[in-house]
Amino acid sequence: MPDVAAVEEKSAGTAFDAVLARTGAKDRTHIQRHLTAADAEPEPQHAALWRRLAELLASVAPLPVTATGHTAVMFFIPDGKYRMQVFALEDQNDGRIAVYIPDILADAIKKKILKKGAEPNEFAIVGSLRSTLRAEALDAQNTPEPPVHVKNMLGWNR
């Protein structure tokens, strides 16, 4: 009987390999260097979480990803003959991973995916015992000098 954990790890590896396969050589190198550093951290869950988030975001945004240095990855969808950035994944190797997405908090609360937490910008993930999410709204007014990997996402719906 095959080991279930080994099968899941192999399928996760192939899904992430598919994300890397459609990435340019320079971007792939940046991502691989980041993951090498993340794998060397004492907490192996951190690199595994980063890979899962990258796979999930890439499954929704089908165009090739673009790396911004060794710390951030941008995800795109087709927009006519152009492409539009919809997500960014940032990891400064400080134990925190930031995911930048359009503002969907109201919908997530309405659909009972999230519920308001004890802190002002904290949300609990429904059905999870210990998982909380910190959400901060960024826009062109409160973020005058946004990072390169977020700049494309600010200013929509002007």
Protein Blocks (a to p, Z undefined) as FASTA:
>chain_A
ZZfklmmmmmmmmmmmmmmmmpcfklmmmmmmmmmmmmmpmblklmmmmmmmmmmmmmmm
mbccddehjlbccddddehjbccdfbdcddehnopacdddddfklmmmmnomaccdfbfk
bccdehiaklccddddddfklmmbacfklmmmgopaZZ
